[in-house]
Amino acid sequence: TPIVLLNKEARMNKNVMEIVIWKSKPEFSETEIVKRSKNLNEFVNNQVGFVSRDFAKNDEGQWIDFLYWDSLENAKAAAKKIETSPLCGEFFETIDMNSIQMFHFSSLYKHLAA
């Protein structure tokens, strides 16, 4: 499978990855966190430029939200809106806010299985 390199203009307008890493408050179970995290699906589905979302946890108790957006501008606009979204408030109650790390990356290329 060939690797396609994206030029700067293409990187500015597609394949933006948003990665949010955080830890939960100890009083919330994994089941409760997953249940509440599903509210974010409804929120992101209604945001301009949303492509997909993966939600995962590692053995050290860190959680990750991995979102794809069509542009950095749309990713940042959604991140701003989510801060005041009543739909996401219950989910945010589960997060240790001091642990949040957020990153945006522009894709340089994508490699798919042959």
Secondary structure, DSSP 8 states (H G I E B T S, - for coil): ---EE--HHHHHHS-EEEEEEEEB-TTS-HHHHHHHHHHHHHHHHTSTTEEEEEEEE-TTSEEEEEEEES-HHHHHHHHHHHTT-HHHHHHHTTB-GGG-EEEEEE-SEE----
